[in-house]
Amino acid sequence: MKIVKKSTYTPPKTYVRDLPVYPSHSTTLPATCTKPVEGKVYTGTKMIGIGTLHKSNAVPIFSEEEAKDQATMRR
């Protein structure tokens, strides 16, 4: 019987290409571009609610007649 010596595998060194490093531009925005975003809010008095029609499509309701029409529509 022949005794075989185990050796650990060492993979060959991978080639890494030397690339020049270019500094990137500044990522900070000027103060004029950082306007806070505010949500859109309805401030009128004509809309009485929001109805849902097809596939979660929000539709504004302006009268009771429109609300009844949407409630009786076939889905």
N, C-alpha and C positions, 0 to 999 in steps of 0.2 A: 504494500500500500504506500502510495506516494503522498507526502504531506505538502499541501498547497498553502502558501502564505497569503493571507488576505491583506489587501492594501486598500486604503481609502481612495475614493475617486476624487480627483481634483479637476474640475472642468477647465478648459483653456480660457485664458483671459480674453474677454470680449473687446472688440475694437470700439473705441469711443472717439468720434471725430471732434477735433478742436474747432469750436465755433466762436466767432467774435461775439462779445456781449455788448449789446447796445442798450443804453439806459432808456426807459420808457418815459413817455410824457407824463406830466402831472395829472393825477386823477381827481384833484379837487376842483369843484365847480365854483365859478364866481358867485357872489351873493345874489346876483340878478337871476340866476337859474335855479335857486333853491327855494322857490316860492312854496309855502305850505299848501298841501292839497286839502281842500275842504269838500265834504260831501254835498251833493246836490239835494236841496231841500225845497219842497213845494210850499210856498208861503201864501198862496191864493186862497180864495174861499169858494170857488165854483166847483172844485172836485170834491165829491162826497166819499170816495173810496177807490180801492184798486181791486179789479176783478181778474180772475185767471181764466184764460180761454184754452188754447191748444198748447200742450207741452210746456206748461209753466210760463206762458207768455203773459206778463203783467200788462193789463189794460186799464187806463184810468176810467172811472165812472163819474159822469157829471150829472146824472139825473136818476130818479128812482125807476123811470121807465127803462133806461139802459140796464140797470141792475136786474130788473125783472126779465128783460130779454136775454141777458147772459145766463141767468139762472135756469131758463127754460130751454136753452139751446141743447141740441143733441150732441153728445160727445162721441 
